[in-house]
């Protein structure tokens, strides 16, 4: 009927999570004893108390005067190890609740698989409802002690997957128990009426069945409610690390990488330029000498031609000397390289930002998928347990026949029941009359004997 939920989600969260409660979370269904129940109930309380009352590192130890409840709600900063312990306590209590529900399921299976099918009022009474109540209470205590925290995505997904598996398994157990109980309750009244029990015993049997069925309904509803509340609490409080922190970390790393690349490129460019200047001194010297002789020749030509063309020469040289010198090829090359580097850096940053946004959208989409799946499982469990509602959205404890035909059949059935009871009463009255007549005859005969003896 059920599987071990720890095998459904095989994630590497157990490599980093604490292993103190690993044995408790992987235990197979077994018979319960009082010591096991108390140990499982006190597990979350002891873990919560040890974490809540521990002083922060470097603080002085004060006398512990507060009670356990005050220690649970005391606002003390928890480490990641403490969060793992509390989450494992919740998972362990979920496992214990599943074990108690499996024990109730096994008890019902035992009664159903008897060689001779017994009526419902002859079933053996289940005596371990207290274990289910203790498991529910301990689960609520463990859930209350779990604070909101952020875990790595792998660990958070592992806890959510295991909690969802336990919730689904307990819901299926509750559906099995309620469905078989509902089937047997439809014929229990007829079985009691058809039995040879006395009237008082029949009433006692009906009272006993009502009490046991109410206990089953109460414990199943409490178990399913508590397990789904625990799953919602776990899914709400154990969140993965926010994407903003991941984004800032990645942006910082990208910027550092780009800055280092630019520095390396700049250093390589300077080294290459220095090497070129050092290896080609003769070519530069020759160019400078040619340029110097060219300037000297122009100056000499100017001095020689000044007397012949004074106005034209002065105007030409004056306007020519006013022009700004053009930029060298070396400066243009450096500006082009700098512009290309900035363009590549901007392109890389834009690509990284789009990648991070897409990853964030993917994470949110997966979270919405998980929520939709959980809601679908809850609706399916409700429909499997209660069936489809009527046109007004109402559910009934038993199947109701609709329309006038259903009312007519119920009236005919009640009429037949009343007629049968009247016939039985008439038979009892006839037997009573016979008994009274016999008693009258016996008393009359004895009185006649007494009178005859007196004479």
Buried (B, 14 or more C-beta within 10 A) or exposed (E): EBEBBBEBBEBEBBEEBBEBBBEBBBBEBEEBEEEBBEEBBBBBBEBBBEBBBBEEEEEEEEEEEEEEEEBBEEEBEBEBEBBBBBBBBBBBBBBBBBBBBBBBBEBBEEBEEEEEEBBBBEBEEBEBBEBBBBBBBBBBBBBBBBBEBBBEBBBBBBBBBBBBBBBBBBBBBBBBBBEBBBEBBEEBBEBBEEBEBEEEEBEBBBEBBEEBBEBBBEBBEBBBEBBBBBBBBBBEBBBBEEBEEBBEEBBEEBBEEBEEBBEEBBEEBEEEEEEEEEEEEEEEEEEEEEEEEEEEEEEEEBEEEEEEEEEEBEEEBEEEEEEEEEEEEEEEEBEEBBEEBEEEBEEBBEEBBEEBEEBBEEBEEEBEEBEEEBEEBBEEBBEBBBEEEEEEEEEEEEEEEEEEEEEEEEEEEEEEEEEEEEEEEEEEEEEEEEEEEEEEEEEEEEEEEEEEEEE
